[in-house]
Amino acid sequence: MTTDAREEIRGIGHSVKRIEDARFVQGRGNYVEDVVLPNMLHMAILRSPYAHATIKSIDTARATASPGVVVVVTGEILAAHNLAWMPTLSGDTQAVLATDKVRFQGQEVACVIAETIAQAHDALELVDVDYEPLQAVTSPQQAMSAGAPIIRDEKEGQTDNACYHWESGDAAATEQAFAAADKVVSLDTYYPRCHPAPLECCGCVADVNPADGKCRIYMTSQAPHAHRTLFAIVAGLPEHKIQIISPDIGGGFGNKVPIYPGYVVATAASLLIGRPVKWIDDRTGNLISTGFARDYHMHGELALQGDQITGLRVKMLSDNGAFFADAQPSKFKAGLFHIVTGSYDIPTAHVVTDGAYTNKAPGGVAYRCSFRVTEASYLIERLVQNAAYELGVDPVDFRKANFIKPEQFPYTSATGFEYDSGDYEAAMDLCLEKMDYTGMRADQLTARADGRLLGVGIASFTEVVGAGKGKDYDIAGLRMFDSAELRLHPTGKAILKLGTKSQGQGHETTYGQIIASQLGIQPEDVLVEEGDTDTTPYGLGTYASRSTPTSGAAAVIIARKLRDKARLIAAHLLECAPDDLEWDQDRFHVKGATDRVKTIQECIFAAYSDLPDGMEPGLEGVHYYDPPNMTFPFGTYGVVVEIDRGTGEWKVQKMVAVDDCGVRINPMIVEGQITGGLTEGYAIAAMELIDFDEDGNCIGSNFMDYLIPTAWETPVFDLGETVTPSPHHPIGAKGVGESATVGSPAAYVNAVIDALQHAGVTNIDMPVTSSKVWEALNEVGLAL
Amino acid sequence: MSTQAPPAARPVNVTINGQARSASVEPRALLVHYIRESLGLTGTHIGCDTTSCGACTVLVDGVPMKSCTMFAVQVEGKEITTVEGLKGAAGLHPVQEGFHEEHGLQCGFCTPGMMLSSKALLEDNPDPTEEEIRWALSGQICRCTGYTNIVKAVQYAAKKIREGSAA
């Protein structure tokens, strides 16, 4: 080949249209609910109507006699197989089906397995459960008070409702900073319980073949390999005979990380009956029993000397519901909440977190967030704004005075993180410019003089994503590395298999582009496979923005290893020394002789047809990547709102989001991730709420009560970027899926508070509903 | 104690994506189950059970309907369009092309319903404003995209259809 026009390789930096779209726009996706197997049975779950009640008896006789019913599974039946309880991802236990008592409304009590789903639902009505209601505990404060009913009375040694205690930072040094402070600013705020609510509910089809014992489970799983190992441990099944297939996933956002009772019962039932069993949760089941998010009661204090933050003290009480079923690294009881020092150079910090059991659904998970980073980011960004008001300075100036400076990286935070890189002021300046911050401040004063309320809110967040390193971060003991296996086939096409699992993030395109950038094979010629534990290499899955930082890095490295081998083959073909060759996008040429060329396709074919003597044939390999550190994406978000003084309604006039996630592989997909995250951030700030009444009845148990914004309510976003590559990631990428959900809630709320702070309003907890704003307007005399 | 068996299944005849089809279902069967299970067209999804999310939206005689909120027996003799019927002999429908070109989908679960509502909108109003598009899709939830690119996808399709009919 010589100097013909070469096709551009669509690698890093190209907005390649998504490869996976073809099947989705034609209705040819394959979600778990689409899986239909011969002779398949259907399962429906009977859930507790009470938040806290003793189960006196369960009578399944009428249900069992109902047409089409094969079996009614109760906790008693599971107990005979030692499956009535299962471990959670946080080292606690959770009831699979209740035996002694129910501990939250919606808890799984029995499962009906029938020939059709309609028959299963018919029979649910015929299961007679005799409950004796107990007092419900619906807040962590109530749970931790003397005399509260003990929720986890079945746990040996459990004499109260405390579920964990965890501290981070240096208590003594922080006390000193506060003693020496000339001002202390504090904030009490509640980050309410919300729910990831992916549009596809959780479900599975469990298919245990009685002939050979092979247990194939199609499952809505963000972490199929980890789930397979836990299934092996919990059910005692041989791991090599368990195959978890996570097909197309209709959104996850953390909700599909935990293992739920439905998966376990369906699998146990298939094993006992010898037929496939399908369980697809309904929306109410999803909202009232599966991984919720947040529910953190937070108290934060900043010690100030002049305009400098000298200390941060945080006390936090989390509501974990009836079972501590957080999905997070095992050494970190409050996840990565200790990133709460945020983007600021705070010399001392001390974080105390306590968790409580309550009669609410178990959890939680990190809804589009890396292990509780959102709560931390929200607290610090709300605190710094209030501190600026107390000091009488602009919140922007106060942030700039306290930012970690670019030359301080790598920066070790007071709670022990080593931030890899950052340039916070650059991202902030771009945001301020795009939103016309100065102009907006002037408009605000003019508007106020006219009796209108404008608010300008900023959040300058820093995330910590991409877990591990494996030495420090593990899920249920499994180190948080990830993997990529690359096979280059003789005609130059590739199959890439990974330990992660897309739920809409566009992995089939992004990973293909990574290979394109390293080997010059177009992304369309790379088939990306994930989610099948029989065929993909082991990895910990997709959550916490970790796919690009971990499997993405593994893909780069294995591609480079295969390119190194291809170099040896090219040298053989060109009869030169390997060191005499130069790599150029998709080919090797002899240095100084660009007409002596072997393309990657020629090298690959030769790997199967014309090898140097003694070389191992083929061009395939696998790499397991244990990241040396986390990555630290950051950004500044700016929001302008106007509040209606008559109704308390607030509307977003402007929303600018500047993100720095390091190198962007597919800018279109990155912006898509950010836009989606900004919308979920808005949803959390404005409307999403899982609430409970005093009896523990869940309010927010369906999409009529759990409000999610549509295209009509969702604001318009203006995006910007800066690029500070991660110094330790092989292509400088940091992960981006969650930045916007982490950073934006504080920006929206800060804007609302900013509109009211001149009248003395310092806090309104999320969701910032019109009625709460209207109450605040009335309290400070601004209501019309 | 209720021992009454559910009423017997009865045949429901429809024209779906241009094809005459018939299947017997119980009178209580929902349209979405008839489409997914009896007719085997799984592109129509179920997201909420309460007519809130719109993932199950199909066209019944050209009108977007949430198929989780209709009984199958109600569509006897009617024309149904599902996502599987969008692509024609000339290739992808402009709304399918628009969703791909403008990155209007991520997980793909809401996409079929979104596209069918968009198709109905554009047949009614070939040159909608952004506000009209947002209103037309306001019965539907997307958790992934944040809607910006869905709006762009509909605008792309509108332009393409207008150019096509002008040509």
Boltz contact constraints between the chains, C-beta under 6 A:
constraints:
  - contact:
      token1: [A, 17]
      token2: [B, 100]
      max_distance: 6.0
  - contact:
      token1: [A, 21]
      token2: [B, 100]
      max_distance: 6.0
  - contact:
      token1: [A, 24]
      token2: [B, 105]
      max_distance: 6.0
  - contact:
      token1: [A, 24]
      token2: [B, 108]
      max_distance: 6.0
  - contact:
      token1: [A, 24]
      token2: [B, 111]
      max_distance: 6.0
  - contact:
      token1: [A, 25]
      token2: [B, 96]
      max_distance: 6.0
  - contact:
      token1: [A, 25]
      token2: [B, 99]
      max_distance: 6.0
  - contact:
      token1: [A, 25]
      token2: [B, 100]
      max_distance: 6.0
  - contact:
      token1: [A, 26]
      token2: [B, 87]
      max_distance: 6.0
  - contact:
      token1: [A, 27]
      token2: [B, 43]
      max_distance: 6.0
  - contact:
      token1: [A, 27]
      token2: [B, 83]
      max_distance: 6.0
  - contact:
      token1: [A, 27]
      token2: [B, 84]
      max_distance: 6.0
  - contact:
      token1: [A, 27]
      token2: [B, 112]
      max_distance: 6.0
  - contact:
      token1: [A, 29]
      token2: [B, 108]
      max_distance: 6.0
  - contact:
      token1: [A, 34]
      token2: [B, 42]
      max_distance: 6.0
  - contact:
      token1: [A, 198]
      token2: [B, 143]
      max_distance: 6.0
  - contact:
      token1: [A, 199]
      token2: [B, 47]
      max_distance: 6.0
  - contact:
      token1: [A, 199]
      token2: [B, 55]
      max_distance: 6.0
  - contact:
      token1: [A, 199]
      token2: [B, 109]
      max_distance: 6.0
  - contact:
      token1: [A, 199]
      token2: [B, 110]
      max_distance: 6.0
  - contact:
      token1: [A, 199]
      token2: [B, 143]
      max_distance: 6.0
  - contact:
      token1: [A, 200]
      token2: [B, 109]
      max_distance: 6.0
  - contact:
      token1: [A, 250]
      token2: [B, 107]
      max_distance: 6.0
  - contact:
      token1: [A, 250]
      token2: [B, 109]
      max_distance: 6.0
  - contact:
      token1: [A, 251]
      token2: [B, 107]
      max_distance: 6.0
  - contact:
      token1: [A, 251]
      token2: [B, 143]
      max_distance: 6.0
  - contact:
      token1: [A, 251]
      token2: [B, 144]
      max_distance: 6.0
  - contact:
      token1: [A, 282]
      token2: [B, 49]
      max_distance: 6.0
  - contact:
      token1: [A, 283]
      token2: [B, 48]
      max_distance: 6.0
  - contact:
      token1: [A, 283]
      token2: [B, 49]
      max_distance: 6.0
  - contact:
      token1: [A, 503]
      token2: [B, 107]
      max_distance: 6.0
  - contact:
      token1: [A, 504]
      token2: [B, 106]
      max_distance: 6.0
  - contact:
      token1: [A, 504]
      token2: [B, 107]
      max_distance: 6.0
  - contact:
      token1: [A, 504]
      token2: [B, 144]
      max_distance: 6.0
  - contact:
      token1: [A, 668]
      token2: [B, 103]
      max_distance: 6.0
  - contact:
      token1: [A, 672]
      token2: [B, 103]
      max_distance: 6.0
  - contact:
      token1: [A, 675]
      token2: [B, 146]
      max_distance: 6.0
  - contact:
      token1: [A, 675]
      token2: [B, 148]
      max_distance: 6.0
  - contact:
      token1: [A, 676]
      token2: [B, 144]
      max_distance: 6.0
  - contact:
      token1: [A, 676]
      token2: [B, 145]
      max_distance: 6.0
  - contact:
      token1: [A, 676]
      token2: [B, 146]
      max_distance: 6.0
  - contact:
      token1: [A, 679]
      token2: [B, 146]
      max_distance: 6.0
  - contact:
      token1: [A, 702]
      token2: [B, 50]
      max_distance: 6.0
  - contact:
      token1: [A, 703]
      token2: [B, 48]
      max_distance: 6.0
  - contact:
      token1: [A, 703]
      token2: [B, 50]
      max_distance: 6.0
  - contact:
      token1: [A, 703]
      token2: [B, 52]
      max_distance: 6.0
  - contact:
      token1: [A, 703]
      token2: [B, 53]
      max_distance: 6.0
  - contact:
      token1: [A, 704]
      token2: [B, 50]
      max_distance: 6.0
  - contact:
      token1: [A, 704]
      token2: [B, 52]
      max_distance: 6.0
  - contact:
      token1: [A, 708]
      token2: [B, 141]
      max_distance: 6.0
  - contact:
      token1: [A, 710]
      token2: [B, 138]
      max_distance: 6.0
  - contact:
      token1: [A, 711]
      token2: [B, 134]
      max_distance: 6.0
  - contact:
      token1: [A, 711]
      token2: [B, 137]
      max_distance: 6.0
  - contact:
      token1: [A, 711]
      token2: [B, 138]
      max_distance: 6.0
  - contact:
      token1: [A, 711]
      token2: [B, 147]
      max_distance: 6.0
  - contact:
      token1: [A, 712]
      token2: [B, 134]
      max_distance: 6.0
  - contact:
      token1: [A, 712]
      token2: [B, 138]
      max_distance: 6.0
  - contact:
      token1: [A, 714]
      token2: [B, 147]
      max_distance: 6.0
